[in-house]
Amino acid sequence: MRRPVLAFLTAALIGAGASAAARAEETALPQERWSFRGIFGTYDRAAVQRGFQVYKEICSACHSMNLVHYRDLQAVGFSEDQVKQIAASVQVTDGPNDAGEMFERPGKPSDPFKAPFPNENAARAANNGALPPDLSLMYKARKGGADYTYGILTGYGEPPAGVTIAEGMNYNKYFPGHQIAMPPPLQDGRVTYADGTPATVEQMSHDVVTFLTWAANPEMVERKQIGWRWVLFFLIMAGLTYGVKRKVWADVH
């Protein structure tokens, strides 16, 4: 019985060593300055709107955001008319009608963002077997949050000497294993910002990550404000309680 136990322990130690070595090879994520970080953090609305433009013009070709509706965009500064125009710019499948048939219609503010593919099989067929993940909760779904997604978008490059990349894969220094099926989605000048902001890869990455963070955590600012109100309330109550205590026990020696 001792030999199997020793073999198991040896295999476990080897596996642990390999895992530690793999972790040591991972590149530390970039540490960006985000407006929403910290206890007083808030969303930069201009960045969120620019990020939506990047998602709409580039990312939405492969990635869905099924948990976000067009009407949600009013929360980041888009007017009601703008939201209607954005929604109406896509055709969505609806129905069945009275004849029992599905039909196409312009989108409505109440519709979720239109998915690029009708189902997972169609998505895999269009992407060499890889399934582009839904981005609705990407900020929460990956360790590292905003920095992780920013790193993936900016981490493409030529592989180091001695590193072999499998066919159909791309080198990315921040992706676990450094091989990713998604080709570089961003190039300088890929979009034209209405406010004149230069559309560099870094700027577009920063903007779209801000948008994805808002999409996954739209109530963040309100939650922080509620938290600070409670902190202020407890500080006032603590002061009043201390004052009452001093008053009641002032004559006790």
N, C-alpha and C positions, 0 to 999 in steps of 0.2 A: 504493500500500500504506500510505502514511502516514496517509491520511484515516481508514480503518477503525481503525487503531491509536489515533489521537487520539480517535475516537468512543468506542472501548472504554474508554480511560483516563478520559474525561469522565464516562461512565456509571458507572464504578467509583467515581470521586470523589463523584459525586452520591449514589450508594447508600450509601457510607460515611458521608457527612454526614447522610443521613436516619436511618441506623442509630444514629449518635451522638446525634442529636436525640431519637430515641425512647427511648434509654437515659437521657438526661438528664431526660426527663419521668417516668420511673418513680419511684415513691415508695419511699424506703428502708424496708426491712422492720423491723417492731418488734423490739426486742432484749429478749426475755423472760428472766427468771432461771429456769433449768431445773435441777432437782436432779441430772440426769444429765450435766451439763456439767463439764468439767475432769478432771484426772487422778485425782481422788478422787471423781468423780461417781457417783451410784447412783440407782436408781429409787425414787421415792416410791410405795410400794405402795398407800397409800390413794388417791393420785391416779390410779394405773393402774386400780384397781378402779372408781373413779368414772368414769374415761374409758371403760371397757368398758360401763358402764351407759349412757352417752351414745351410744356406738356402737350398742348393742343396741336402744335405744328410739327412736333418731332416724336415725342414719347407715345402719343396715342395711336401711332401707326401699329404698335405691337402690344402695348400695355393697357389694360383696362383699369378703371377706377369705379367699380360697381357700387361702392358705398357712398359715393358723392353725387349729389343732384345739382343740376344747373342752378336752381334757386339758391343753393348754398353760397353761390358767388357774391350775392348781395352783401354778405357779412364782411367781405374784404374790399368793399368800395365800388363794385359794379352796380350801376343803376338798374331799375326794373326793366327799362327798355333795352339796355345793353344785354341783360340776361336773356330776354326774349329773343333778341337777334342771335346771340350765341347758340341758344338751344335750337332755333329754327334753321340754323346753318347745316344741320345734320338730318338725315332721314332715318327714322326708327321703324322697326316692325311692330305692328299693332294688330289687334283682332282677337278672335275671328269676327268678321262682319256678319250681316244677316244671311249671307250665302255660305257661311262657314269657312270663309277664306281669310288668310292673313293678308295684310296690306301695308304699304309704306306710307308714312305721313311725316311732316316736319316735326322736329322735336319740340317739346314744351318745357317750361321751367321746372315742372314737377318730375320730369324724366331723370333717371340716373345718367351719368356720362355714358355715351354710346361706346360699347365694347368694339374693338377692332375685328373680332372674330365671333362667329355664331356659337362656337363651342370649343372645348379643349382640343379635340382631335384636329379641328381646322387650324387652331393656333400652332399645334405641333407640326402639322404638315407644312405650314408656311415658314417654319423656323428650324428646319432640319432635325426635327424630333424634340427640340427644346421648348419648354412651356414658359413663355414670358409671365412673370408673376403679376398679380393684381397689385397696384400701387397704393390702394386706399389706406392701408395700415403699414406701409413699408417702414415708416419712422419707428414704429413700435416693434416691428417684426425682426429687426436685425440688431444684434449687439453693436453698440457704437452709435446707433441712431443716425442723426444728421451727418456726423463725421464719416460714418461708414458709407452712406450713399454718395456723399461728396467725393470720398476717396475713390469709389468705383468709377465715377464719371470722369475723374481727372487722372486715374492711375494707369491708363493705357500707354504702351510704349514698346520698344524693341526688347525682346528677352535678353537677359545677360548671357555672356559667353558660357557655353556648356549646357544651357537650358533648352530642352527640346519641347516644342509646342505641338500638340496633336493636331491632326488635320481638322479644319473647321473651327478651331479654337483660337482665342486671342490672349496675348499676355497682358496681365493686369497686376501690378505689384501689390495692390491692396486686397484683391480677391483671394479668399482662402484657396490655397493650392496654386494660385497665380494663373490659372487657365479658365477662361470664361467664354461661353458660347456667343454672348452678345458682342457684336462688333462695336467699335467706338461710335456712340450715337451723336456726339457733338463735334462740330468743327467751328472755328472762328467765323463769325458772320453768318451763321446758319439761319438766324432770325434777325429781323429788323425791329428794334424796340421803338415804340412811338415817342418815348421820352428822350431819345437820343443816347441812351446808355450804350457804350460799346459792348457788342455781343461776343466777348471772348469766351473760350471754353470755361474758364474759371468763373466768370460772371454768370453765364447761363447755368452752370452747375449750382452755384450758390443760390440763384433765384429759384430754380426748380426744386431744390431741396427745401427751401423755405416754404414753397407752396405745398409740398408733400407733407411737411411737418404740420402745417396748418390743417390740411385735409385729415390727418390722423388724430389731431388733438385740437379741434376748433374751439373748445371751451377753456383752453389753458389760461387765457388772460382773465376771464371771468372768475375762474377758480382761484387764481392768485389774488384777485381783488377781494373776494370773499374771505380768503385766509387772512389778509391784512386787516380787514374789518374786525374779525374775531380777535386777532392779536391786540388791536387797539382797545376793543371792548374789555378784554381781560386785564390790560394794563390799567384802565380807568377803574375797574372794579377792585383791583388790588390796591390802588391808591385810596379809594373810598373806604375799603375795609380796614386798612391801616389807620386812616384818620379816625374812624369810629372806635377802633380798639384803643387808640391813644386817649380819646375823649372819655370812654367808659372807665378806663382804669387809671385815669389821671390822679385821683385822690387815694389810690391804694398804694401803701408803702410796705 
